Amino acid sequence: MDLETSAIGPASESARRQTLSDFEQLWDWRRRMAELYARVRSSAGLAAWELWRAERDRLFATHPQSPLDPERRARFAGLTYFDYDPALRLCADLVVAPAARRESLNVGRDGTVSLFPFARTHGLEARLGKELTLYWIEGYGGGVFLPFADATGGTETFAGGRYLLDTIKGADLGRAGGRILLDFNFAYNPSCAYSERWTCPLPPPSNRLSEAVRAGEQRPE
C-alpha cells in the first residue's frame, strides 16, 4: 500500500472488525516493499529494474495484501511496463518550493490527507517540460511523496496518474552523485488502478506534465 486506503485502513470503521492476521499481512507487505527498494538502491539501472519488476509480480500474484482482487489474481500474468529507458533515469537538485502551502487531498471514505510542498526539483524541465514538487505527508512520522501525471494518462498509463516516491512504504530510489535520483522507469500505479476497493490521492496540478513519460508501469490490462 501507499497512501491508498482500503477496508483495512486504520481510520475506517471496518478496520475494527479485521483480524490480527489481516494486520500482520499488511505489515508483511510493507516490510517486503521496503526490503525490495533497499535492494534496488544497492544496484542500478536495468538490473535493479528487472529485480523490482520480478518481485512486484510475485507479490501481486501471491501476497494476501495484493492490490488485485482474488478473481483478478487468479488470472494474473504480470504487470505491464514500457521498455527500460536509461534516458529517463534522471537526477535533480532540490530547491525550496515557492509559495509553499499545504494541500488537502481527498482519499475517499477516510477523508483527506494533508501534504506540504517542501521542495521543487531543479534540472528536470529540459526533459519533462516542467519541474516537479515533492510533498511531505503530514502526520505522525511523515514521509516524502512524489505523484505525477503525464500525457500518456488514460491511453497508455492509468488515467489517475502514477507514483514515483512514497517513503512511508519504502518507495525511495535514493541519491546519485549527491542529487536525488528520479528514475521514471520505476513509476508505478496506485492501488486504485486495480480495484475499486482502494482509494488514493491523485497528483495535484503542480505535478501534471504536458509531456509524455513513456517509462514505468503501463495501464492495467
Residue, then its C-alpha position, 0 to 999 in steps of 0.5 A: m500500500d501507499l497512501e491508498t486506503s482500503a477496508i483495512g485502513p486504520a481510520s475506517e470503521s471496518a478496520r475494527r472488525q479485521t483480524l490480527s492476521d489481516f494486520e500482520q499481512l499488511w505489515d508483511w507487505r510493507r516490510r517486503m516493499a521496503e526490503l525490495y527498494a533497499r535492494v534496488r538502491s544497492s544496484a542500478g539501472l536495468a538490473a535493479w529494474e528487472l529485480w523490482r519488476a520480478e518481485r512486484d509480480r510475485l507479490f501481486a500474484t501471491h501476497p494476501q495484501s495484493p492490490l488485485d482482487p482474488e478473481r483478478r489474481a487468479r488470472f494474473a500474468g504480470l504487470t505491464y511496463f514500457d521498455y527500460d529507458p536509461a534516458l529517463r533515469l534522471c537526477a535533480d537538485l532540490v530547491v525550496a518550493p515557492a509559495a509553499r502551502r499545504e494541500s488537502l487531498n481527498v482519499g475517499r471514505d477516510g477523508t483527506v490527507s494533508l501534504f506540504p510542498f517542501a521542495r521543487t526539483h531543479g534540472l528536470e524541465a529540459r526533459l519533462g517540460k516542467e519541474l516537479t514538487l515533492y510533498w511531505i505527508e503530514g502526520y505522525g512520522g511523515g514521509v516524502f511523496l512524489p505523484f505525477a501525471d503525464a500525457t500518456g494518462g488514460t491511453e497508455t498509463f492509468a488515467g489517475g496518474r502514477y507514483l514515483l516516491d512514497t517513503i512511508k512504504g519504502a518507495d525511495l530510489g535514493r541519491a546519485g552523485g549527491r542529487i536525488l535520483l528520479d528514475f521514471n522507469f520505476a513509476y508505478n500505479p496506485s492501488c486504485a488502478y486495480s480495484e475499486r476497493w482502494t482509494c488514493p490521492l491523485p497528483p495535484p496540478s503542480n505535478r501534471l506534465s504536458e509531456a509524455v513519460r513513456a517509462g514505468e508501469q503501463r495501464p492495467e490490462 
